Amino acid sequence: MDMRLTGRRALVTGAAGGIGAATARALAAEGVRLGLLDAAPAVAVVAAGLVVDGVPAASACADLADPDSAAAVVDALIAALGALDLLVLCAGVSGPVGTPIEETALADWERVLAVNVTGAFLALRQALPALREADAPAVVVVASDSAFVAAPGMAPYGASKAALLQFARAAAVELAPAGVRVNAVCPSVVDTPMSRGDLGLPGGFDGAGYPVQTAAEVADQIVFLCSPRSRPVNATAIVSDFGVSAGSGFPA
Ligand code: NAD
């Protein structure tokens, strides 16, 4: 299927690895020109490998939770692209996974909210003037199934993803008259450096006993939501959890 994305310009946050890097690769394969943002310098390596129409992806390093840095790098990347049609907000941290609420430090709670929620707000706010100028602009927020369901020891993360998802819905409603679509993806476990670290599985998920998807599979969902092919889809969340959250506690 032609996703009708050729020649469009996208900014992807959290693009140094995992889902963000996979999304950058998938968008580049569709002929999308890219600006990549991450706190990790490795984002420059990802960018150098993604050449579209002879032009390598632009990249910039910044802590998205810092308002001044976020504004400066978003502006710089949009300037490098010349315009902006698509924004993928993927940067995130998992925080103190496995820590009970009474042992969770305020600083850890605040950092998770600052990166996952405030960082997305700052990036979208800064990118909006450019997106309003675009033809068929789309924003995709990488939330999580943790916006809907909970596991012990992940309270800050779950709270941040629920807030992020509602921010995406609020933005979608507010921006619909301007033609800017905002949707979210909410995957369960994805095989990335984050999940391997959180679950203590440096070698990966073989034999895990629960369903795990690849970062490339999440990227496919994001590409669809970026594409004009999903034009009627707005203010929604793709929950890709293999149907697990639909299960009942009824012992049938
Ligand atoms: P990852 O750790 O590989 O990628 C996250 C990226 O965000 C990293 O490159 C990191 O450097 C960047 N980042 C972190 N803090 C930042 C900041 N303050 N400013 C700029 N960049 C920052 O992990 P991933 O699994 O690819 O996660 C990507 C997104 O997907 C996250 O929002 C995560 O919550 C979400 N998610 C992951 C899973 C999973 O199982 N891996 C499941 C659901 C949702």
Residues whose N, C-alpha, C, O or C-beta is under 5 A from the ligand:
A	BS01	NAD	G14 A15 A16 G17 G18 I19 G20 D38 A39 A40 A62 D63 L64 A65 C90 A91 G92 V93 V115 V142 A143 S144 D145 P187 S188 V189 V190 T192 P193 M194 S195
